[in-house]
Amino acid sequence: MRITLLLLSLLVSQNVFSSTLKLNYSLFFGYMKTMYKLDYQDVTTAFYLVEPKTGNQCVIDQAEMVVDNKREPIDFQPQGRLLPFYSDQHRKDGAMIEVETVLDQACALQVTLMAKESQLNALTFGKLAAISEQLEGVLRKNAGMIGKYFLPTYQGLRFKLAYPIEATSALPDGHQLASNGDLLIANDTLQSMPADELFSYKVLRITPWIVN
């Protein structure tokens, strides 16, 4: 489940070669501060630039932190993911993140809560149960004291698999297929499995399974 911010990125310049977007760093900092306080080892908050109409990831050419006239490069993955560093001083200074995209794309920021990529190998059901608990904890923390009571139902985990399952395939008890082919497993199933049993699928991404 991806939490799409109700925020349209500001398109500062636009031509057939590239687009420049400006994003307020304080927005990123708020999510990173939550992860810093919780100190969870298995999950993270990821920042992507996507085209709202298609959901396609924007292709990043350059990303910088800007304070007044000072510029610092920040890490990114070309296929749409920003990796800003954590700095309370930059937040206080009103830093902006400027991003150059390769194509002429109208991009918006999308915040995705997911398991760390480093945790996706040799998964056991015990590890999956821990990941699920941490993902739910971050969702509730981000929602705040009041907002957490209005969150949709946190059902379990959603898996993007390296090798998609055929829709006609028989699935183990407690496993479901989403309409987009993701594998869904409820918390009750995760907790009922032997903790040291290995998960039998190769996983590309784990995100929350939310039911409205």
Accessible surface in RSA format (square Angstrom, percent):
REM  Atomic radii and reference values for relative SASA: ProtOr
REM  Chains: A
REM  Algorithm: Lee & Richards
REM  Probe-radius: 1.40
REM  Slices: 20
REM RES _ NUM      All-atoms   Total-Side   Main-Chain    Non-polar    All polar
REM                ABS   REL    ABS   REL    ABS   REL    ABS   REL    ABS   REL
RES MET A   1    79.99  41.4  71.25  47.2   8.74  20.8  55.69  47.3  24.31  32.2
RES ARG A   2   116.95  49.1 104.83  53.4  12.12  28.9  13.55  18.5 103.40  62.7
RES ILE A   3    55.00  31.3  52.30  39.0   2.69   6.5  55.00  39.6   0.00   0.0
RES THR A   4    79.04  56.2  61.37  62.2  17.66  42.1  48.04  64.5  31.00  46.9
RES LEU A   5    27.96  15.6  19.31  13.8   8.65  21.8  22.10  15.5   5.87  15.8
RES LEU A   6   188.12 104.8 147.26 105.3  40.87 102.7 154.38 108.4  33.74  90.8
RES LEU A   7    73.00  40.7  66.13  47.3   6.87  17.3  68.90  48.4   4.11  11.0
RES LEU A   8   150.17  83.6 131.06  93.8  19.11  48.0 131.06  92.0  19.11  51.4
RES SER A   9    18.04  15.2   0.01   0.0  18.03  41.5   1.21   2.6  16.83  23.6
RES LEU A  10   111.49  62.1 107.07  76.6   4.42  11.1 110.74  77.8   0.75   2.0
RES LEU A  11    56.79  31.6  34.00  24.3  22.78  57.3  34.00  23.9  22.78  61.3
RES VAL A  12    71.47  47.0  41.32  37.4  30.15  72.7  45.61  39.6  25.86  70.1
RES SER A  13    53.82  45.5  46.39  61.9   7.44  17.1  42.40  90.3  11.43  16.0
RES GLN A  14   106.37  59.5  74.36  54.3  32.02  76.2  20.87  44.4  85.51  64.9
RES ASN A  15    72.99  50.3  63.03  60.9   9.96  24.0  35.43  85.3  37.56  36.3
RES VAL A  16   118.88  78.2  98.39  89.1  20.49  49.4 100.16  87.0  18.71  50.8
RES PHE A  17   160.57  80.3 151.15  93.6   9.42  24.5 154.33  93.6   6.23  17.8
RES SER A  18    31.26  26.4  30.63  40.9   0.63   1.4  13.08  27.8  18.18  25.5
RES SER A  19     0.30   0.3   0.00   0.0   0.30   0.7   0.30   0.6   0.00   0.0
RES THR A  20    16.59  11.8  16.59  16.8   0.00   0.0  10.70  14.4   5.88   8.9
RES LEU A  21     0.04   0.0   0.04   0.0   0.00   0.0   0.04   0.0   0.00   0.0
RES LYS A  22    73.21  35.7  67.61  41.5   5.59  13.3  14.93  13.4  58.28  62.1
RES LEU A  23     4.84   2.7   2.41   1.7   2.43   6.1   4.84   3.4   0.00   0.0
RES ASN A  24    76.59  52.8  70.76  68.4   5.83  14.0  19.93  48.0  56.66  54.8
RES TYR A  25     0.17   0.1   0.17   0.1   0.00   0.0   0.17   0.1   0.00   0.0
RES SER A  26    51.40  43.4  42.68  57.0   8.72  20.1  25.50  54.3  25.91  36.3
RES LEU A  27    53.11  29.6  45.71  32.7   7.40  18.6  52.08  36.6   1.04   2.8
RES PHE A  28     0.00   0.0   0.00   0.0   0.00   0.0   0.00   0.0   0.00   0.0
RES PHE A  29     7.20   3.6   7.20   4.5   0.00   0.0   7.20   4.4   0.00   0.0
RES GLY A  30    37.63  46.4   0.00   N/A  37.63  46.4  31.72  87.0   5.92  13.3
RES TYR A  31    37.95  17.7  36.50  20.8   1.45   3.8  17.07  12.8  20.87  25.7
RES MET A  32    27.65  14.3  23.98  15.9   3.67   8.7  15.42  13.1  12.23  16.2
RES LYS A  33    83.43  40.7  83.43  51.2   0.00   0.0  31.48  28.3  51.95  55.3
RES THR A  34    16.78  11.9  14.87  15.1   1.91   4.6   1.88   2.5  14.90  22.5
RES MET A  35    27.88  14.4  23.52  15.6   4.36  10.4  23.78  20.2   4.10   5.4
RES TYR A  36   154.25  72.0 135.43  77.1  18.81  49.0  95.78  72.0  58.47  72.1
RES LYS A  37   128.15  62.5  95.80  58.8  32.35  77.0  57.35  51.6  70.80  75.4
RES LEU A  38    48.65  27.1  30.55  21.9  18.10  45.5  34.04  23.9  14.61  39.3
RES ASP A  39    99.25  69.5  86.14  85.7  13.11  31.0  23.48  55.3  75.77  75.6
RES TYR A  40    60.49  28.2  51.04  29.0   9.45  24.6  30.30  22.8  30.19  37.2
RES GLN A  41   110.79  62.0 106.60  77.9   4.19  10.0  53.04 112.9  57.75  43.8
RES ASP A  42     9.63   6.7   9.63   9.6   0.00   0.0   0.00   0.0   9.63   9.6
RES VAL A  43     0.38   0.3   0.00   0.0   0.38   0.9   0.00   0.0   0.38   1.0
RES THR A  44    31.36  22.3  31.12  31.5   0.24   0.6   7.04   9.5  24.32  36.8
RES THR A  45    13.68   9.7   3.13   3.2  10.55  25.1   2.53   3.4  11.15  16.9
RES ALA A  46     1.09   1.0   0.00   0.0   1.09   2.5   1.09   1.5   0.00   0.0
RES PHE A  47     5.59   2.8   5.58   3.5   0.01   0.0   5.58   3.4   0.01   0.0
RES TYR A  48    10.02   4.7  10.02   5.7   0.00   0.0   6.65   5.0   3.37   4.1
RES LEU A  49     0.00   0.0   0.00   0.0   0.00   0.0   0.00   0.0   0.00   0.0
RES VAL A  50     6.46   4.3   6.46   5.8   0.00   0.0   6.46   5.6   0.00   0.0
RES GLU A  51    40.72  23.4  40.72  30.8   0.00   0.0   5.03   9.7  35.69  29.1
RES PRO A  52    79.34  57.8  45.53  41.5  33.81 122.9  53.53  44.2  25.81 160.4
RES LYS A  53   206.33 100.7 166.64 102.2  39.69  94.5 116.55 104.9  89.79  95.6
RES THR A  54    86.52  61.5  52.19  52.9  34.33  81.8  60.25  80.9  26.27  39.7
RES GLY A  55    36.03  44.4   0.00   N/A  36.03  44.4  23.63  64.9  12.40  27.8
RES ASN A  56    85.49  59.0  80.64  77.9   4.85  11.7  19.21  46.2  66.28  64.1
RES GLN A  57    65.42  36.6  52.18  38.1  13.25  31.5  15.44  32.9  49.99  37.9
RES CYS A  58     0.00   0.0   0.00   0.0   0.00   0.0   0.00   0.0   0.00   0.0
RES VAL A  59    37.68  24.8  37.68  34.1   0.00   0.0  37.68  32.7   0.00   0.0
RES ILE A  60     4.85   2.8   0.00   0.0   4.85  11.7   0.00   0.0   4.85  13.1
RES ASP A  61    90.75  63.6  72.90  72.6  17.85  42.2   6.49  15.3  84.26  84.0
RES GLN A  62    81.38  45.5  80.45  58.8   0.93   2.2  17.30  36.8  64.08  48.6
RES ALA A  63     2.09   1.9   0.00   0.0   2.09   4.8   0.00   0.0   2.09   5.5
RES GLU A  64    32.01  18.4  32.01  24.2   0.00   0.0   1.20   2.3  30.80  25.1
RES MET A  65     1.82   0.9   0.37   0.2   1.45   3.5   0.37   0.3   1.45   1.9
RES VAL A  66    16.36  10.8  14.40  13.0   1.96   4.7  14.40  12.5   1.96   5.3
RES VAL A  67    22.41  14.7  20.86  18.9   1.55   3.7  22.17  19.3   0.24   0.7
RES ASP A  68   130.26  91.2  95.83  95.4  34.43  81.4  35.20  82.8  95.07  94.8
RES ASN A  69   149.85 103.3 121.89 117.8  27.95  67.3  36.03  86.7 113.82 110.0
RES LYS A  70   157.24  76.7 151.30  92.8   5.94  14.1  98.68  88.8  58.55  62.4
RES ARG A  71   126.06  52.9  96.25  49.1  29.80  71.0  36.45  49.8  89.61  54.3
RES GLU A  72    72.36  41.5  72.03  54.5   0.34   0.8  27.36  52.9  45.01  36.7
RES PRO A  73   112.02  81.6  99.54  90.7  12.48  45.4  99.63  82.3  12.39  77.0
RES ILE A  74     8.93   5.1   0.07   0.1   8.86  21.4   4.28   3.1   4.65  12.6
RES ASP A  75   102.74  72.0  96.35  95.9   6.39  15.1  16.24  38.2  86.50  86.3
RES PHE A  76    62.86  31.5  41.86  25.9  21.01  54.7  41.86  25.4  21.01  60.1
RES GLN A  77    69.62  38.9  69.35  50.7   0.26   0.6  24.68  52.5  44.94  34.1
RES PRO A  78    79.48  57.9  79.48  72.5   0.00   0.0  79.48  65.6   0.00   0.0
RES GLN A  79   109.05  61.0 106.23  77.6   2.82   6.7  51.97 110.6  57.08  43.3
RES GLY A  80     0.00   0.0   0.00   N/A   0.00   0.0   0.00   0.0   0.00   0.0
RES ARG A  81    20.71   8.7  20.71  10.6   0.00   0.0   0.38   0.5  20.33  12.3
RES LEU A  82     0.96   0.5   0.00   0.0   0.96   2.4   0.00   0.0   0.96   2.6
RES LEU A  83    65.43  36.4  53.99  38.6  11.44  28.8  57.81  40.6   7.62  20.5
RES PRO A  84    14.32  10.4   1.96   1.8  12.36  44.9   1.96   1.6  12.36  76.8
RES PHE A  85    70.98  35.5  62.45  38.7   8.53  22.2  70.73  42.9   0.25   0.7
RES TYR A  86    86.95  40.6  60.87  34.6  26.08  67.9  51.64  38.8  35.32  43.5
RES SER A  87    20.14  17.0  14.60  19.5   5.54  12.8  13.44  28.6   6.70   9.4
RES ASP A  88    54.52  38.2  49.78  49.5   4.74  11.2  26.65  62.7  27.87  27.8
RES GLN A  89   105.94  59.2 102.42  74.8   3.52   8.4  49.03 104.4  56.91  43.2
RES HIS A  90    33.30  18.2  33.22  23.1   0.08   0.2  29.37  30.3   3.93   4.6
RES ARG A  91    89.06  37.4  78.82  40.2  10.24  24.4  14.15  19.3  74.91  45.4
RES LYS A  92   133.91  65.3  97.96  60.1  35.95  85.6  53.55  48.2  80.36  85.6
RES ASP A  93    73.49  51.5  47.01  46.8  26.47  62.6  13.66  32.2  59.82  59.7
RES GLY A  94    49.97  61.6   0.00   N/A  49.97  61.6  33.09  90.8  16.88  37.8
RES ALA A  95     1.10   1.0   0.00   0.0   1.10   2.5   0.00   0.0   1.10   2.9
RES MET A  96    59.64  30.9  59.64  39.5   0.00   0.0  49.08  41.7  10.56  14.0
RES ILE A  97     0.00   0.0   0.00   0.0   0.00   0.0   0.00   0.0   0.00   0.0
RES GLU A  98    24.26  13.9  21.67  16.4   2.58   6.2   4.69   9.1  19.57  16.0
RES VAL A  99     0.00   0.0   0.00   0.0   0.00   0.0   0.00   0.0   0.00   0.0
RES GLU A 100    50.19  28.8  50.19  38.0   0.00   0.0  17.69  34.2  32.51  26.5
RES THR A 101     0.00   0.0   0.00   0.0   0.00   0.0   0.00   0.0   0.00   0.0
RES VAL A 102    60.57  39.9  54.88  49.7   5.70  13.7  58.06  50.4   2.52   6.8
RES LEU A 103    94.00  52.4  94.00  67.3   0.00   0.0  94.00  66.0   0.00   0.0
RES ASP A 104    66.64  46.7  40.25  40.1  26.39  62.4  11.76  27.7  54.89  54.7
RES GLN A 105    17.54   9.8  16.73  12.2   0.80   1.9   6.24  13.3  11.29   8.6
RES ALA A 106    64.27  59.1  56.87  87.8   7.40  16.8  58.37  82.2   5.90  15.6
RES CYS A 107     7.06   5.3   0.00   0.0   7.06  16.6   0.27   0.7   6.79   7.3
RES ALA A 108     7.48   6.9   7.48  11.5   0.00   0.0   7.48  10.5   0.00   0.0
RES LEU A 109     0.54   0.3   0.12   0.1   0.42   1.1   0.12   0.1   0.42   1.1
RES GLN A 110    13.89   7.8  13.89  10.2   0.00   0.0   0.00   0.0  13.89  10.5
RES VAL A 111     1.52   1.0   1.52   1.4   0.00   0.0   1.52   1.3   0.00   0.0
RES THR A 112     0.00   0.0   0.00   0.0   0.00   0.0   0.00   0.0   0.00   0.0
RES LEU A 113     2.67   1.5   2.67   1.9   0.00   0.0   2.67   1.9   0.00   0.0
RES MET A 114     3.22   1.7   3.22   2.1   0.00   0.0   2.33   2.0   0.89   1.2
RES ALA A 115     1.64   1.5   0.00   0.0   1.64   3.7   0.00   0.0   1.64   4.3
RES LYS A 116    67.10  32.7  66.10  40.6   1.01   2.4  33.31  30.0  33.79  36.0
RES GLU A 117    99.78  57.3  86.79  65.7  12.98  30.9  33.41  64.6  66.37  54.2
RES SER A 118    87.41  73.9  52.50  70.1  34.91  80.4  55.96 119.2  31.45  44.1
RES GLN A 119    42.12  23.6  37.33  27.3   4.79  11.4   3.30   7.0  38.82  29.4
RES LEU A 120    20.92  11.7  12.33   8.8   8.59  21.6  12.33   8.7   8.59  23.1
RES ASN A 121   117.01  80.7 100.52  97.1  16.48  39.7  31.72  76.3  85.29  82.4
RES ALA A 122    89.29  82.1  53.60  82.7  35.69  81.2  64.49  90.8  24.81  65.7
RES LEU A 123     7.81   4.3   3.48   2.5   4.32  10.9   3.82   2.7   3.99  10.7
RES THR A 124    34.39  24.5  34.35  34.8   0.04   0.1  25.25  33.9   9.14  13.8
RES PHE A 125     8.68   4.3   8.11   5.0   0.56   1.5   8.41   5.1   0.27   0.8
RES GLY A 126    25.47  31.4   0.00   N/A  25.47  31.4  17.76  48.7   7.71  17.3
RES LYS A 127    70.21  34.3  63.54  39.0   6.68  15.9  40.18  36.2  30.03  32.0
RES LEU A 128     0.00   0.0   0.00   0.0   0.00   0.0   0.00   0.0   0.00   0.0
RES ALA A 129    27.90  25.6  20.99  32.4   6.90  15.7  22.30  31.4   5.60  14.8
RES ALA A 130    35.59  32.7  31.21  48.2   4.39  10.0  35.12  49.5   0.47   1.3
RES ILE A 131     0.00   0.0   0.00   0.0   0.00   0.0   0.00   0.0   0.00   0.0
RES SER A 132     4.06   3.4   4.01   5.4   0.05   0.1   2.82   6.0   1.24   1.7
RES GLU A 133   128.89  74.0 120.42  91.1   8.47  20.2  44.07  85.2  84.82  69.3
RES GLN A 134    26.79  15.0  26.79  19.6   0.00   0.0   6.58  14.0  20.21  15.3
RES LEU A 135     0.00   0.0   0.00   0.0   0.00   0.0   0.00   0.0   0.00   0.0
RES GLU A 136    49.58  28.5  49.58  37.5   0.00   0.0   8.89  17.2  40.69  33.2
RES GLY A 137    21.26  26.2   0.00   N/A  21.26  26.2  17.48  48.0   3.78   8.5
RES VAL A 138     0.17   0.1   0.17   0.2   0.00   0.0   0.17   0.1   0.00   0.0
RES LEU A 139    17.82   9.9  15.57  11.1   2.26   5.7  15.66  11.0   2.16   5.8
RES ARG A 140   101.13  42.5  98.87  50.4   2.26   5.4  34.43  47.1  66.69  40.4
RES LYS A 141   105.69  51.6  88.50  54.3  17.20  40.9  40.85  36.8  64.84  69.1
RES ASN A 142    54.11  37.3  20.11  19.4  34.00  81.9  17.50  42.1  36.61  35.4
RES ALA A 143    32.28  29.7   4.36   6.7  27.92  63.5  16.58  23.3  15.70  41.6
RES GLY A 144    32.39  39.9   0.00   N/A  32.39  39.9  32.36  88.8   0.02   0.0
RES MET A 145   142.88  74.0 135.88  89.9   7.00  16.7 107.61  91.5  35.27  46.7
RES ILE A 146   131.96  75.1 129.47  96.5   2.48   6.0 129.94  93.6   2.02   5.5
RES GLY A 147    26.49  32.7   0.00   N/A  26.49  32.7  20.58  56.5   5.91  13.2
RES LYS A 148    55.64  27.1  51.83  31.8   3.82   9.1  11.73  10.6  43.91  46.8
RES TYR A 149   160.40  74.9 127.39  72.5  33.01  85.9 100.38  75.4  60.03  74.0
RES PHE A 150   159.13  79.6 129.62  80.3  29.51  76.8 136.03  82.5  23.10  66.1
RES LEU A 151    62.18  34.6  40.05  28.7  22.14  55.6  41.03  28.8  21.15  56.9
RES PRO A 152    54.65  39.8  37.28  34.0  17.37  63.2  48.97  40.4   5.68  35.3
RES THR A 153    82.03  58.3  72.40  73.4   9.63  22.9  44.56  59.8  37.47  56.6
RES TYR A 154    25.37  11.8   7.71   4.4  17.66  45.9   7.71   5.8  17.66  21.8
RES GLN A 155    61.12  34.2  56.26  41.1   4.86  11.6   2.73   5.8  58.38  44.3
RES GLY A 156     0.00   0.0   0.00   N/A   0.00   0.0   0.00   0.0   0.00   0.0
RES LEU A 157     0.00   0.0   0.00   0.0   0.00   0.0   0.00   0.0   0.00   0.0
RES ARG A 158    52.05  21.9  51.54  26.3   0.51   1.2  12.17  16.6  39.88  24.2
RES PHE A 159     0.00   0.0   0.00   0.0   0.00   0.0   0.00   0.0   0.00   0.0
RES LYS A 160   108.03  52.7 106.58  65.4   1.45   3.5  54.80  49.3  53.23  56.7
RES LEU A 161    13.51   7.5   2.36   1.7  11.15  28.0   2.36   1.7  11.15  30.0
RES ALA A 162    28.25  26.0   7.66  11.8  20.59  46.8   8.61  12.1  19.64  52.0
RES TYR A 163   159.38  74.4 150.98  85.9   8.39  21.8 111.49  83.8  47.88  59.0
RES PRO A 164   105.71  77.0  85.75  78.2  19.95  72.5  86.80  71.7  18.91 117.5
RES ILE A 165    28.38  16.2  13.00   9.7  15.39  37.1  18.02  13.0  10.37  28.1
RES GLU A 166   124.38  71.4 119.36  90.3   5.02  12.0  42.59  82.4  81.79  66.8
RES ALA A 167    92.79  85.3  63.12  97.4  29.66  67.5  63.45  89.4  29.33  77.7
RES THR A 168   134.59  95.7 100.21 101.6  34.38  81.9  84.82 113.9  49.77  75.2
RES SER A 169    49.22  41.6  29.87  39.9  19.35  44.6  22.10  47.1  27.12  38.0
RES ALA A 170   105.67  97.2  69.03 106.5  36.64  83.4  78.81 111.0  26.86  71.1
RES LEU A 171    50.87  28.3  21.88  15.7  28.98  72.9  23.47  16.5  27.39  73.7
RES PRO A 172    68.11  49.6  52.91  48.2  15.20  55.3  65.34  53.9   2.77  17.2
RES ASP A 173   139.22  97.5 121.19 120.6  18.04  42.7  43.46 102.3  95.76  95.5
RES GLY A 174    36.59  45.1   0.00   N/A  36.59  45.1  22.72  62.3  13.88  31.1
RES HIS A 175    18.71  10.2   6.46   4.5  12.25  31.3   2.83   2.9  15.88  18.5
RES GLN A 176    91.37  51.1  88.36  64.6   3.01   7.2  26.59  56.6  64.78  49.1
RES LEU A 177    50.32  28.0  21.25  15.2  29.07  73.1  21.25  14.9  29.07  78.2
RES ALA A 178    17.66  16.2   6.09   9.4  11.57  26.3  11.24  15.8   6.42  17.0
RES SER A 179   131.91 111.5  81.20 108.4  50.71 116.8  60.74 129.3  71.17  99.7
RES ASN A 180   106.89  73.7  67.48  65.2  39.41  94.9  46.32 111.5  60.57  58.5
RES GLY A 181    26.95  33.2   0.00   N/A  26.95  33.2  21.51  59.0   5.44  12.2
RES ASP A 182    20.18  14.1  19.67  19.6   0.51   1.2   0.51   1.2  19.67  19.6
RES LEU A 183     0.00   0.0   0.00   0.0   0.00   0.0   0.00   0.0   0.00   0.0
RES LEU A 184    11.98   6.7  11.98   8.6   0.01   0.0  11.98   8.4   0.01   0.0
RES ILE A 185     0.00   0.0   0.00   0.0   0.00   0.0   0.00   0.0   0.00   0.0
RES ALA A 186    18.92  17.4  18.82  29.0   0.10   0.2  18.82  26.5   0.10   0.3
RES ASN A 187    28.66  19.8  28.19  27.2   0.47   1.1  13.67  32.9  14.99  14.5
RES ASP A 188   115.47  80.9 107.65 107.1   7.82  18.5  34.05  80.1  81.42  81.2
RES THR A 189    20.60  14.7  17.28  17.5   3.32   7.9   8.05  10.8  12.55  19.0
RES LEU A 190     2.22   1.2   0.36   0.3   1.86   4.7   0.36   0.3   1.86   5.0
RES GLN A 191   127.51  71.3  96.37  70.4  31.14  74.2  32.51  69.2  95.00  72.1
RES SER A 192    86.48  73.1  48.64  64.9  37.84  87.2  47.54 101.2  38.95  54.6
RES MET A 193    55.47  28.7  45.61  30.2   9.85  23.5  23.42  19.9  32.05  42.5
RES PRO A 194    75.88  55.3  63.36  57.8  12.51  45.5  75.47  62.3   0.41   2.5
RES ALA A 195    68.36  62.9  57.30  88.4  11.06  25.2  58.75  82.7   9.61  25.5
RES ASP A 196   120.34  84.3 100.83 100.4  19.52  46.1  43.42 102.2  76.92  76.7
RES GLU A 197    72.03  41.4  64.49  48.8   7.54  18.0  31.09  60.1  40.94  33.4
RES LEU A 198   111.32  62.0  98.72  70.6  12.59  31.7  98.72  69.3  12.59  33.9
RES PHE A 199    16.67   8.3   1.50   0.9  15.17  39.5   1.54   0.9  15.13  43.3
RES SER A 200   101.61  85.9  61.28  81.8  40.33  92.9  53.01 112.9  48.60  68.1
RES TYR A 201    57.58  26.9  43.39  24.7  14.18  36.9  35.15  26.4  22.43  27.6
RES LYS A 202   120.80  58.9 104.96  64.4  15.85  37.7  69.21  62.3  51.60  55.0
RES VAL A 203     9.74   6.4   0.14   0.1   9.60  23.1   0.14   0.1   9.60  26.0
RES LEU A 204    89.99  50.1  73.67  52.7  16.32  41.0  75.61  53.1  14.38  38.7
RES ARG A 205    57.79  24.3  56.12  28.6   1.67   4.0  11.41  15.6  46.39  28.1
RES ILE A 206     0.00   0.0   0.00   0.0   0.00   0.0   0.00   0.0   0.00   0.0
RES THR A 207     8.75   6.2   8.75   8.9   0.00   0.0   3.57   4.8   5.17   7.8
RES PRO A 208     1.13   0.8   1.13   1.0   0.00   0.0   1.13   0.9   0.00   0.0
RES TRP A 209    20.80   8.3  20.80  10.1   0.00   0.0  12.24   6.5   8.55  13.9
RES ILE A 210    25.13  14.3   8.83   6.6  16.30  39.3   8.83   6.4  16.30  44.2
RES VAL A 211    60.18  39.6  57.17  51.8   3.01   7.2  59.73  51.9   0.45   1.2
RES ASN A 212   162.72 112.2 102.01  98.6  60.71 146.2  62.07 149.4 100.65  97.3
END  Absolute sums over single chains surface
CHAIN  1 A    11810.6       9453.0       2357.7       6461.3       5349.3
END  Absolute sums over all chains
TOTAL         11810.6       9453.0       2357.7       6461.3       5349.3
